[in-house]
Amino acid sequence: MTTSIDNGISTRPVTRILADFVANLRYEDLPAEVTQMARQSVLDSLGCGIYGSGTQWVDAVVRTVAQFNDADTASVWGRPIKADVLGAALINGTAAQGYELDDCHDQSMSHYGAGVIPAVLAVAEAMGPFDGRQIITAVVAGYEVGTRVGNTVSPSAFHRGFHPCGLTSTFGAAAAIAKLLELDVDRYVNALGLAGSQAAGLMAAQFGAMAKRFHSGKAAMNGIIAALAAREGLTGVRNVLEAPYGGFCSTYSAEYDLSYATDGLGEHWETLRNGFKQYSSLASSQTTVDALRAIVARTGLRPEEVADIRVETTEMVYVHCGWPYEYNGETIAAQMNLPFTAAVTLIDGTAFIDGYTDDRLNDPQILALAEKVNVEVATDLDASGKQEMRAVRVTVTTTSGAKHTENVTYRSGHWKAPLSQEDLTAKFHNLAERVITAEAAREIARIVADLDQRTDPVKELARHLQVTKS
C-alpha cells in the first residue's frame, strides 16, 4: 500500500505551486552560487557527452535517429552531424550518461545533466536565439523541478525497481524547456503533467543493458515533447504529483513526501545539492573507491596482499551495486557493480575510464579480486539520513592478517565534499580532448565560463562541439 508523508499538505495543489514558482522565476532571482552551479553543470555535461559520443550505444541511437527525418537543426556533440531537435536531445542525453561520468544529485538518485542540458541546448540551437541568462535560468528550473520531484519519491521508487533518471529527469527536461519557451503557469502545469505520463525507466538495465544510458536521452526527448505539446494546448494531469490514484508519486513510490516538492522554494536551492563525479562508476560505489584509495595511500597496500574486503553499507547501496559480479560482455554491468569497481580501484589506484574497457571486463586479475569483496548492510549506517545513503565502512584484511578500516560518508564530488572548479575544468578537458581538438575544448570552456554575458551562446558552442580530431 502506498503511504503518503505529506505533513498535512495533501490537499494543496503541489504541482501548481511548483509550476507557479518556476514559471515566474527570473535570472535576477538566482544567487551567484546557483548560476555558478549551472555553468559547472553545463561544462561537466558537455565533457561527459563529448566523450560518450563514441560509444557503441550512442552508435545505435544515432542510427535510430537517422530514420526519423532530415530536419538537421541541432548539433550532435562530438560528432560531425546534426539531427532534428528531438533526435539531438536523445543522442546527446544518451552520450552524457554514456560512461557513468555525469553529475549526480544524491538524495533524488538522479543525473540531471544528462536529461536537462541536452534538451536545453538542442531547443536553444534549433528554436533560438536564446541568450545566456535564458539558458541558465532554464537549466536551474530543470534542476530545481527534477531534484524536488525526485526527492519526493526517493529512495522508494528505486526500491520498486524504477530508474530515477528515466523518471525525474523527464520532469526536469520538461520544466527547463517550459521555462525556455516562457510558458504561462497553466501551460507549465500541463507540461509537468505530460512529463509525468512519459516518465519511465527500469533498474534491471543496470545488470547488463545499454538501455540504462538511453533512459536519460529519452527523458530529454520526452521533456521537450511535453513542453512543446503543452504550448500547443495539450493538457496533462494537472495534479500529477499529488493525485492519490494514478499520480506520479502514488504510482511509482510505496512511500513519498510531497513536502520536498515545495518547501523552501526560492530560499533553499536544491540545485546547490548537485554533485559531480571523478570516477567512471555509479555514484553508489564511489564512497568505496574513496575508502580504498585512502587505505592504499595510508598503508601502501598492494592487490596481491589482499585476503578479504568487507564493505559495510546501507540497504540502498547493497541493492544498487552490492551483487556478485558476473561477466556478461556489457560495460554497464561492470560500472554498476561494487565488487568489480573495488577490484579495479586496488589494481589501478582509481576507477576511471580505462578500468572498464572491453578487454578488462573479463580480466582474470580483476575477477579474482572482485570475488574477495563482500558487501553487507550495516544497521548503523542504514539508519542515517537520505544524504548519507551511500555511507560505507570498508575493512581490508591482508594475507598476513592485518586489518585496515576506512569510513566514508560522502563520496568525493558530493555537495558536502565538492570537487574544485579546477578539478571540474581538468575533468572536462580530459574527456573532451579525447574526441575534439584541444583548441575546440578551450573555446567551449571559455564560452561556458561567461555564459551569462553572451547573446547567443549555443550558436557559438555549436561551432566547436563537432571539431573532432579525425
Secondary structure by P-SEA (a helix, b strand, c coil): ccccccccccccaaaaaaaaaaaacccccccaaaaaaaaaaaaaaaaaaaaacccaaaaaaaaaaaacccccccccccccccccaaaaaaaaaaaaacccccccccccccccccccaaaaaaaaaacccccaaaaaaaaaaaaaaaaaaaaacaaaaaaacccccccaaaaaaaaaaaaaacccaaaaaaaaaaaaaabbbbcccccccccccaaaaaaaaaaaaaaaaaaaccccccccccccccccccccccbbbcccccccccccccccccccccccccccaaaaaaaaaaaaaacccccccccbbbbbbcaaaaaacccbbbbcccaaaaaacaaaaaaaaaaccccccccccccccccaaaaaaaaabbbbbbcccccccccccbbbbbbbbcccbbbbbbbbccccccccccccaaaaaaaaaaaaaacccaaaaaaaaaaaacccccccaaaaaaaccccccc
